[in-house]
Amino acid sequence: MTSSFASFSTTNSDQKNEHKTIKELITENVALRKEVEELKKKSKAKPGKFFTLIKEYGLPFVAYWTGWYAISGAGIYFAIENGWLAGTDAIQLIQTIGLDRYVDIENLNPSHGNIAFAFLLNEIVETIRFPFVLATFPAFKNKFLTKREDDL
């Protein structure tokens, strides 16, 4: 006997196929659950996290990033010390902001203030420097850290 409701048939042969489909769906569900678990594990170790990048790229990445950090920090300090950066030093900045009420600027060494100011600016520059380092590291690695056939 064949009766149909909408587009579903209820014959015995269709019921066997329906059971196969359910088994296939269960198998697919199990596979999807495994995939979700793998994605959860990967999301915990996002490539945007610094330590994950260290694990992925290794010590050369740390050295490359540290080099750029030091170069930019020294450059910012040199620019502040010579008055090239906004024509000010840390003491003038403290006075402009009004922090001279809280900090005794007469006992403050200008070079120490400039170091602190350079450190602060260097941390702000990190939002630009880190993506730059991520983007340029593969080319740096290929150029300087990968052995080539003609080098062997």
Phi, psi and omega in degrees: 000134180239119173234147180229141176236121187057241181248013181259133178257152181241030177284161181298321180294324178291328179293324176296315178296326179295321178294321176298318181297320178295317177298318178297320178295321178295316178299316178296321179298317179298316179297319179294322178296320177297317179297320178297318179297318178296318179294324176297318178297317179293324181291333176291331179248062181296146178294345179285346180277135188300316183291331175293321177295322178297318178296321183287314186260339176084193183298324178302324178295317180298316179296318180296314179295317180297321177300313178295324178297314181292318180297314181291322178296315179294321178296318179295316179299315180299319179294321178292314183299326180266002177077016181277337184262103178062013176059031184221164170238181186296323182294317177297321179296317179300319179292319181296317182287336181097013179282354180294346174290333184255339184243131177280097186285345179287332178263004183268126176286124182302324180294321178294320176297321178293325177296315179296318179295318178296320178298315179298313179295324179296323176293323178293321180293343180303329180295337177263318185295316185297312175298325177298314180297317178299320183286327185264346183299316179302320178293318177299316181297315180295323184284317190247340187246351182262131177286135179256160181297322182287345176279340184281000000 
